[in-house]
Amino acid sequence: MKKSILRLIAFSILPFLVICYAIYITGKSTDNFYKRFTSPTQNSLILGSSRAASMNPQLIDEIINKKFANAEMYNYSFTWAHSPYGPKYLESIRKKLKPDTKDGVFIVTVEPTALMVDKNLPDSPEYYVENNKSVAKTSMVSINPNIEYLIESYDFSITNELNRKIKPEKNVIVEVHVLDNGKVDGKIIKPNSPEKQAEINKIKMVELAKKMEGLKISENRISYLVKTIEFLKKHGKVIVLRMPINHVPYSIENRVFPDFDQRMEDICAKENLIYINYNNISANYQWTDEVHLEPSSMDIFSKVVANDIIK
């Protein structure tokens, strides 16, 4: 009996150690959102969708620390479907922010889809698209390892990163990692030809137009944007901005939500904040897919925002 128990323990330890190492590797190199929910609570945040997810906290810190010495930016932006403004994103933001923060800096990026809902459903949080996604489902946002996230929201097996380490993937097109400061760091390994990319972008713009035609303006989401701003104002400086996108998607957004900028200006005026629509400021930015800034342009834009913060 004793020998059987010892064998059972011996054979149990090895799989347990493999799983522990797999979780450790996942925390180091996962290309999902996992690291956003294992990092500590923060005192300054970048908020919004995937358009903001690769804004560069390091470059912003280098500039704003001249005026906001204690601010350390962290990118807590996800996607339009994971983190539109609403009760779930606000709850997650509350948990991610150090409660005693008084001198933080908060970059709140806005876009029409972040304030819209399915036109065929009621404008009520119980129907919101984000409810079954990781931002909504993850109740602990600063715990490492985050077993809750791995069980509830991780799209791969626990050993996925370990398997990739043992047997690297072939024909990788793009590599994506989340850095320690929350920034999504993407590298295109095999870029498309300009002609092929233009073709892909045309299809994406058709998809964007179709998606937006299926949405309606959400007064509920707009009220939660206001609640988010008012919460952040208690903890430091808030800047609200609309990120630059290319002409075609910008015209699609403005056709579907024509008074978007006016609504944002009205909100910011009431909250005594400045709203900046960077589409109205001439700049030579480049995009990977018409709406996401390519890395060098994002670095330039991050510096522009940082300088506007300290003005």
Backbone hydrogen bonds in HBPLUS format (Angstrom, degrees):
<---DONOR---> <-ACCEPTOR-->    atom                        ^
c    i                          cat <-CA-CA->   ^        H-A-AA   ^      H-
h    n   atom  resd res      DA  || num        DHA   H-A  angle D-A-AA Bond
n    s   type  num  typ     dist DA aas  dist angle  dist       angle   num
A0005-ILE N   A0001-MET O   3.04 MM   4  6.34 156.0  2.10 149.0 155.0     1
A0006-LEU N   A0002-LYS O   2.99 MM   4  6.27 158.9  2.04 148.5 154.4     2
A0007-ARG N   A0003-LYS O   2.90 MM   4  6.15 156.1  1.96 148.5 154.9     3
A0008-LEU N   A0004-SER O   2.93 MM   4  6.13 159.4  1.97 146.3 152.2     4
A0009-ILE N   A0005-ILE O   2.90 MM   4  6.18 157.1  1.95 150.3 156.3     5
A0010-ALA N   A0006-LEU O   2.90 MM   4  6.10 161.0  1.93 147.3 152.8     6
A0011-PHE N   A0007-ARG O   2.85 MM   4  6.07 163.9  1.87 156.2 159.8     7
A0012-SER N   A0008-LEU O   2.96 MM   4  6.00 128.3  2.23 135.7 149.2     8
A0012-SER N   A0009-ILE O   3.16 MM   3  5.03 131.8  2.41  92.1 105.5     9
A0013-ILE N   A0009-ILE O   2.97 MM   4  6.11 148.1  2.07 151.9 158.5    10
A0016-PHE N   A0012-SER O   3.18 MM   4  6.27 156.4  2.23 145.1 152.3    11
A0017-LEU N   A0013-ILE O   2.81 MM   4  6.07 157.3  1.86 158.3 164.5    12
A0018-VAL N   A0014-LEU O   2.95 MM   4  6.22 157.2  2.01 154.0 160.5    13
A0019-ILE N   A0015-PRO O   2.95 MM   4  6.20 159.2  2.00 149.0 153.9    14
A0020-CYS N   A0016-PHE O   2.94 MM   4  6.20 159.7  1.98 148.9 154.8    15
A0021-TYR N   A0017-LEU O   2.91 MM   4  6.12 159.7  1.95 148.7 153.9    16
A0022-ALA N   A0018-VAL O   2.85 MM   4  6.05 152.4  1.93 145.4 154.0    17
A0023-ILE N   A0019-ILE O   2.91 MM   4  6.19 153.7  1.98 149.9 156.4    18
A0024-TYR N   A0020-CYS O   2.99 MM   4  6.25 153.0  2.06 143.4 151.2    19
A0025-ILE N   A0021-TYR O   2.87 MM   4  6.16 161.0  1.90 153.6 157.9    20
A0026-THR N   A0022-ALA O   2.93 MM   4  6.14 155.7  1.99 144.5 151.5    21
A0027-GLY N   A0023-ILE O   3.02 MM   4  6.28 153.8  2.09 146.6 152.8    22
A0028-LYS N   A0024-TYR O   3.16 MM   4  6.48 134.4  2.38 139.5 151.6    23
A0028-LYS N   A0025-ILE O   3.03 MM   3  5.07 130.0  2.29  96.2 110.0    24
A0029-SER N   A0025-ILE O   3.02 MM   4  6.23 155.1  2.08 158.6 163.9    25
A0030-THR N   A0026-THR O   2.91 MM   4  4.86 145.6  2.03 142.0 140.7    26
A0036-ARG N   A0033-PHE O   2.89 MM   3  5.52 141.2  2.04 120.1 131.3    27
A0037-PHE N   A0034-TYR O   2.89 MM   3  5.50 147.6  1.99 116.7 125.9    28
A0038-THR N   A0035-LYS O   3.29 MM   3  4.98 162.8  2.32  96.0 101.1    29
A0039-SER N   A0035-LYS O   3.17 MM   4  6.05 135.3  2.38 144.6 149.8    30
A0143-ILE N   A0037-PHE O   3.33 MM 106  6.67 154.5  2.40 145.8 138.3    31
A0042-GLN N   A0096-LYS O   2.78 MM  54  6.13 160.7  1.81 163.5 168.0    32
A0098-LYS N   A0042-GLN O   2.71 MM  56  5.44 165.0  1.74 153.1 152.7    33
A0074-TYR N   A0044-SER O   2.89 MM  30  6.02 124.2  2.20 125.7 139.9    34
A0045-LEU N   A0105-VAL O   3.14 MM  60  6.70 124.4  2.46 141.5 156.5    35
A0107-ILE N   A0045-LEU O   2.93 MM  62  6.36 157.7  1.98 157.2 163.4    36
A0046-ILE N   A0074-TYR O   2.85 MM  28  6.11 143.5  1.98 151.0 150.6    37
A0076-TYR N   A0046-ILE O   2.82 MM  30  5.54 150.7  1.90 145.7 155.0    38
A0047-LEU N   A0107-ILE O   2.82 MM  60  6.09 169.2  1.83 177.4 174.9    39
A0109-THR N   A0047-LEU O   3.06 MM  62  5.97 163.7  2.09 138.8 143.1    40
A0078-PHE N   A0048-GLY O   3.19 MM  30  6.57 149.9  2.29 145.5 137.4    41
A0052-ALA N   A0049-SER O   3.02 MM   3  5.68 146.4  2.13 116.1 123.8    42
A0055-MET N   A0052-ALA O   2.98 MM   3  5.39 166.8  2.00 121.2 122.2    43
A0184-VAL N   A0053-ALA O   2.90 MM 131  5.66 168.5  1.92 142.2 144.7    44
A0060-ILE N   A0056-ASN O   3.17 MM   4  6.41 157.9  2.22 152.3 159.0    45
A0061-ASP N   A0057-PRO O   2.82 MM   4  5.99 163.7  1.85 154.5 158.5    46
A0062-GLU N   A0058-GLN O   3.13 MM   4  6.36 157.6  2.18 147.9 153.1    47
A0063-ILE N   A0060-ILE O   3.11 MM   3  5.46 138.4  2.29 105.8 116.7    48
A0064-ILE N   A0060-ILE O   2.91 MM   4  6.13 176.3  1.91 168.3 167.6    49
A0065-ASN N   A0061-ASP O   2.96 MM   4  5.51 153.4  2.04 146.2 149.5    50
A0066-LYS N   A0063-ILE O   3.46 MM   3  6.18 166.7  2.48 114.1 117.9    51
A0067-LYS N   A0064-ILE O   2.91 MM   3  5.59 149.0  2.01 118.6 126.4    52
A0068-PHE N   A0064-ILE O   2.64 MM   4  5.66 177.4  1.64 162.1 162.1    53
A0071-ALA N   A0068-PHE O   3.19 MM   3  5.58 155.2  2.25 111.5 118.8    54
A0075-ASN N   A0181-ASN O   2.90 MM 106  6.32 167.3  1.92 152.6 152.9    55
A0083-SER N   A0079-THR O   2.84 MM   4  5.67 169.8  1.85 155.9 158.5    56
A0085-TYR N   A0114-ALA O   3.22 MM  29  5.93 141.9  2.37 137.7 145.4    57
A0090-LEU N   A0086-GLY O   3.15 MM   4  6.25 167.5  2.17 156.3 160.3    58
A0091-GLU N   A0087-PRO O   2.98 MM   4  6.03 155.6  2.04 140.5 147.3    59
A0092-SER N   A0088-LYS O   3.07 MM   4  6.28 156.0  2.13 144.1 150.1    60
A0093-ILE N   A0089-TYR O   2.87 MM   4  6.11 157.2  1.92 152.9 159.4    61
A0094-ARG N   A0090-LEU O   2.94 MM   4  6.17 161.3  1.97 152.7 157.1    62
A0095-LYS N   A0091-GLU O   3.20 MM   4  6.46 150.6  2.29 141.6 148.9    63
A0096-LYS N   A0092-SER O   2.96 MM   4  6.19 144.1  2.09 144.6 155.1    64
A0096-LYS N   A0093-ILE O   3.12 MM   3  5.04 119.9  2.50  93.2 108.4    65
A0097-LEU N   A0093-ILE O   3.10 MM   4  6.20 138.0  2.28 151.7 160.3    66
A0101-THR N   A0098-LYS O   3.12 MM   3  5.60 164.7  2.15 124.4 125.1    67
A0104-GLY N   A0235-HIS O   2.90 MM 131  5.89 161.2  1.93 152.5 148.8    68
A0237-LYS N   A0104-GLY O   2.87 MM 133  6.23 144.9  2.00 159.1 149.5    69
A0106-PHE N   A0237-LYS O   2.79 MM 131  6.11 149.3  1.88 159.6 169.6    70
A0239-ILE N   A0106-PHE O   2.91 MM 133  6.30 161.3  1.95 170.7 172.1    71
A0108-VAL N   A0239-ILE O   2.86 MM 131  6.07 171.1  1.87 169.2 171.1    72
A0241-LEU N   A0108-VAL O   2.98 MM 133  6.33 158.4  2.03 149.9 154.1    73
A0110-VAL N   A0241-LEU O   2.85 MM 131  6.11 154.5  1.92 154.2 160.6    74
A0114-ALA N   A0111-GLU O   3.05 MM   3  5.57 141.8  2.20 116.9 127.5    75
A0115-LEU N   A0112-PRO O   2.90 MM   3  5.42 161.7  1.93 119.0 125.1    76
A0218-SER N   A0115-LEU O   3.02 MM 103  5.70 164.5  2.05 147.8 143.0    77
A0117-VAL N   A0216-LYS O   2.92 MM  99  5.50 153.8  1.99 151.6 159.6    78
A0216-LYS N   A0117-VAL O   2.75 MM  99  5.50 147.4  1.86 153.8 165.1    79
A0121-LEU N   A0118-ASP O   3.12 MM   3  5.53 168.4  2.14 116.2 119.3    80
A0119-LYS N   A0214-GLY O   2.96 MM  95  5.77 176.6  1.96 138.8 139.7    81
A0127-TYR N   A0124-SER O   2.90 MM   3  5.86 171.1  1.91 137.7 140.6    82
A0128-TYR N   A0125-PRO O   3.16 MM   3  5.14 169.1  2.17 109.7 112.9    83
A0131-ASN N   A0128-TYR O   3.28 MM   3  5.86 167.1  2.30 117.9 121.7    84
A0133-LYS N   A0130-GLU O   3.00 MM   3  5.26 159.5  2.04 124.4 123.3    85
A0136-ALA N   A0133-LYS O   3.09 MM   3  5.71 123.2  2.42 116.5 128.8    86
A0137-LYS N   A0133-LYS O   2.97 MM   4  6.06 154.9  2.04 150.3 157.8    87
A0138-THR N   A0134-SER O   2.90 MM   4  5.63 143.1  2.04 150.5 153.7    88
A0150-LEU N   A0146-ASN O   3.19 MM   4  6.53 166.0  2.21 151.5 155.3    89
A0151-ILE N   A0147-ILE O   2.91 MM   4  6.10 152.2  1.99 154.1 160.6    90
A0152-GLU N   A0148-GLU O   2.85 MM   4  5.90 167.2  1.86 154.1 158.4    91
A0153-SER N   A0149-TYR O   2.73 MM   4  5.14 160.0  1.77 142.7 149.4    92
A0154-TYR N   A0149-TYR O   3.05 MM   5  6.23 134.0  2.27 152.1 152.7    93
A0160-ASN N   A0157-SER O   3.00 MM   3  5.19 162.4  2.03 117.7 118.4    94
A0163-ASN N   A0159-THR O   2.80 MM   4  6.00 160.0  1.84 160.1 165.8    95
A0164-ARG N   A0160-ASN O   2.97 MM   4  6.27 152.8  2.04 147.0 154.7    96
A0165-LYS N   A0161-GLU O   2.97 MM   4  6.17 141.6  2.12 138.4 148.8    97
A0166-ILE N   A0162-LEU O   2.97 MM   4  6.27 154.3  2.04 150.1 156.5    98
A0167-LYS N   A0163-ASN O   2.78 MM   4  5.92 166.4  1.80 152.3 156.8    99
A0189-ILE N   A0173-ILE O   2.72 MM  16  5.10 139.9  1.88 131.0 141.9   100
A0190-LYS N   A0173-ILE O   3.18 MM  17  4.97 160.5  2.21 131.0 131.3   101
A0175-GLU N   A0187-LYS O   2.83 MM  12  5.16 166.2  1.85 151.5 155.0   102
A0187-LYS N   A0175-GLU O   2.77 MM  12  5.16 153.7  1.84 153.1 161.2   103
A0177-HIS N   A0185-ASP O   2.95 MM   8  5.18 155.3  2.01 136.1 144.2   104
A0185-ASP N   A0177-HIS O   2.67 MM   8  5.18 176.5  1.67 172.7 171.7   105
A0179-LEU N   A0183-LYS O   2.85 MM   4  5.31 168.7  1.87 156.1 157.2   106
A0182-GLY N   A0179-LEU O   2.97 MM   3  5.27 157.2  2.02 117.9 119.0   107
A0197-GLN N   A0193-SER O   2.86 MM   4  6.10 163.7  1.89 163.5 168.6   108
A0198-ALA N   A0194-PRO O   2.95 MM   4  6.06 153.1  2.02 142.1 149.3   109
A0199-GLU N   A0195-GLU O   3.09 MM   4  6.34 149.7  2.19 141.4 149.4   110
A0200-ILE N   A0196-LYS O   2.99 MM   4  6.31 158.8  2.04 148.9 154.3   111
A0201-ASN N   A0197-GLN O   2.83 MM   4  6.05 158.5  1.88 150.7 156.7   112
A0202-LYS N   A0198-ALA O   3.05 MM   4  6.26 148.6  2.15 141.8 149.2   113
A0203-ILE N   A0199-GLU O   3.25 MM   4  6.61 156.7  2.31 147.1 152.5   114
A0204-LYS N   A0200-ILE O   2.96 MM   4  6.29 156.3  2.01 149.0 156.3   115
A0205-MET N   A0201-ASN O   2.93 MM   4  6.17 146.6  2.04 145.8 154.1   116
A0206-VAL N   A0202-LYS O   3.12 MM   4  6.43 148.9  2.22 144.0 151.8   117
A0207-GLU N   A0203-ILE O   2.98 MM   4  6.30 156.1  2.04 148.5 155.5   118
A0208-LEU N   A0204-LYS O   2.82 MM   4  6.09 149.8  1.91 143.4 152.1   119
A0209-ALA N   A0205-MET O   2.97 MM   4  6.14 163.5  2.00 145.0 148.8   120
A0210-LYS N   A0206-VAL O   3.00 MM   4  6.22 159.0  2.04 146.7 152.7   121
A0211-LYS N   A0207-GLU O   2.83 MM   4  6.01 158.8  1.88 148.5 154.7   122
A0212-MET N   A0208-LEU O   2.91 MM   4  6.11 166.1  1.93 154.4 157.7   123
A0213-GLU N   A0209-ALA O   2.98 MM   4  6.12 146.5  2.09 143.2 152.3   124
A0214-GLY N   A0211-LYS O   3.07 MM   3  5.34 143.6  2.21 101.9 112.7   125
A0215-LEU N   A0212-MET O   3.07 MM   3  5.13 163.4  2.10 108.5 111.2   126
A0222-ILE N   A0218-SER O   3.10 MM   4  6.35 160.1  2.14 145.7 151.3   127
A0223-SER N   A0219-GLU O   2.99 MM   4  6.20 149.9  2.08 139.8 147.4   128
A0224-TYR N   A0220-ASN O   3.05 MM   4  6.40 143.8  2.18 142.1 152.4   129
A0224-TYR N   A0221-ARG O   3.03 MM   3  4.98 119.2  2.42  92.5 108.2   130
A0225-LEU N   A0221-ARG O   2.85 MM   4  6.21 142.2  1.99 148.3 159.6   131
A0226-VAL N   A0222-ILE O   3.10 MM   4  6.43 156.5  2.15 146.2 151.4   132
A0227-LYS N   A0223-SER O   2.98 MM   4  6.29 154.7  2.04 140.6 147.8   133
A0228-THR N   A0224-TYR O   2.84 MM   4  5.98 152.0  1.92 142.5 150.0   134
A0229-ILE N   A0225-LEU O   2.92 MM   4  6.21 161.5  1.95 153.0 157.3   135
A0230-GLU N   A0226-VAL O   2.87 MM   4  6.11 165.6  1.89 155.1 159.1   136
A0231-PHE N   A0227-LYS O   2.94 MM   4  6.08 150.0  2.03 143.1 151.0   137
A0232-LEU N   A0228-THR O   3.00 MM   4  6.24 164.7  2.02 152.0 155.7   138
A0233-LYS N   A0229-ILE O   2.90 MM   4  6.08 150.9  1.98 152.3 160.5   139
A0234-LYS N   A0231-PHE O   3.26 MM   3  5.69 143.3  2.40 106.0 115.1   140
A0235-HIS N   A0232-LEU O   2.83 MM   3  5.29 155.0  1.89 113.8 122.3   141
A0276-ILE N   A0240-VAL O   3.11 MM  36  6.58 157.1  2.16 149.2 155.6   142
A0242-ARG N   A0276-ILE O   2.89 MM  34  6.35 155.0  1.96 153.5 157.6   143
A0278-TYR N   A0242-ARG O   3.06 MM  36  6.02 154.1  2.13 157.2 160.3   144
A0246-ASN N   A0290-GLU O   2.87 MM  44  5.14 171.7  1.88 168.9 166.1   145
A0250-TYR N   A0246-ASN O   3.14 MM   4  6.19 155.8  2.20 153.5 160.9   146
A0251-SER N   A0247-HIS O   2.97 MM   4  6.13 153.0  2.04 149.6 155.7   147
A0252-ILE N   A0248-VAL O   3.09 MM   4  6.40 151.7  2.18 149.2 157.5   148
A0253-GLU N   A0249-PRO O   2.93 MM   4  6.18 166.5  1.95 154.0 156.4   149
A0254-ASN N   A0250-TYR O   3.00 MM   4  6.18 160.9  2.04 145.9 151.4   150
A0255-ARG N   A0251-SER O   3.00 MM   4  6.07 138.4  2.18 138.2 148.3   151
A0256-VAL N   A0252-ILE O   3.17 MM   4  6.44 155.3  2.24 150.7 156.3   152
A0257-PHE N   A0253-GLU O   2.86 MM   4  5.94 157.0  1.91 153.3 160.5   153
A0260-PHE N   A0257-PHE O   3.20 MM   3  5.53 153.1  2.28 123.5 121.9   154
A0263-ARG N   A0259-ASP O   2.95 MM   4  6.20 157.0  2.00 155.4 161.9   155
A0264-MET N   A0260-PHE O   2.99 MM   4  6.31 159.1  2.04 154.9 160.8   156
A0265-GLU N   A0261-ASP O   2.82 MM   4  6.04 159.1  1.86 151.9 158.0   157
A0266-ASP N   A0262-GLN O   2.91 MM   4  6.06 155.9  1.97 146.8 153.1   158
A0267-ILE N   A0263-ARG O   3.03 MM   4  6.26 159.7  2.07 147.5 152.7   159
A0268-CYS N   A0264-MET O   2.95 MM   4  6.15 168.2  1.96 152.6 155.8   160
A0269-ALA N   A0265-GLU O   2.86 MM   4  5.95 151.7  1.93 145.0 153.1   161
A0270-LYS N   A0266-ASP O   3.08 MM   4  6.25 158.8  2.13 145.5 150.5   162
A0271-GLU N   A0267-ILE O   2.99 MM   4  6.27 143.4  2.13 142.9 153.8   163
A0273-LEU N   A0268-CYS O   2.67 MM   5  4.69 177.0  1.67 146.1 147.2   164
A0272-ASN N   A0269-ALA O   3.20 MM   3  4.94 158.6  2.25  97.7 103.5   165
A0280-ASN N   A0277-ASN O   3.03 MM   3  5.85 165.8  2.05 121.8 126.4   166
A0281-ILE N   A0278-TYR O   3.37 MM   3  5.16 164.2  2.39  97.3 101.2   167
A0294-GLU N   A0286-GLN O   3.04 MM   8  5.96 167.1  2.06 131.4 134.4   168
A0288-THR N   A0292-HIS O   2.80 MM   4  5.79 159.0  1.85 172.7 177.2   169
A0297-SER N   A0294-GLU O   3.00 MM   3  5.52 117.7  2.40 117.8 132.9   170
A0298-MET N   A0294-GLU O   2.90 MM   4  6.04 153.9  1.96 154.3 161.5   171
A0299-ASP N   A0295-PRO O   3.00 MM   4  6.28 151.1  2.08 148.8 155.9   172
A0300-ILE N   A0296-SER O   3.13 MM   4  6.41 156.5  2.19 142.7 148.6   173
A0301-PHE N   A0297-SER O   2.83 MM   4  6.08 163.2  1.85 151.6 156.6   174
A0302-SER N   A0298-MET O   2.81 MM   4  5.95 156.7  1.87 147.7 154.0   175
A0303-LYS N   A0299-ASP O   3.19 MM   4  6.43 154.2  2.26 143.9 149.4   176
A0304-VAL N   A0300-ILE O   3.03 MM   4  6.36 151.7  2.11 146.7 155.2   177
A0305-VAL N   A0301-PHE O   2.94 MM   4  6.23 164.6  1.96 160.1 162.3   178
A0306-ALA N   A0302-SER O   3.00 MM   4  6.19 159.8  2.04 144.2 150.2   179
A0307-ASN N   A0303-LYS O   2.95 MM   4  6.17 159.2  1.99 149.6 154.3   180
A0308-ASP N   A0304-VAL O   3.01 MM   4  6.28 148.0  2.11 145.1 154.4   181
A0309-ILE N   A0305-VAL O   2.93 MM   4  6.21 141.9  2.08 147.9 158.8   182
A0310-ILE N   A0306-ALA O   3.32 MM   4  6.68 151.6  2.41 147.6 152.7   183
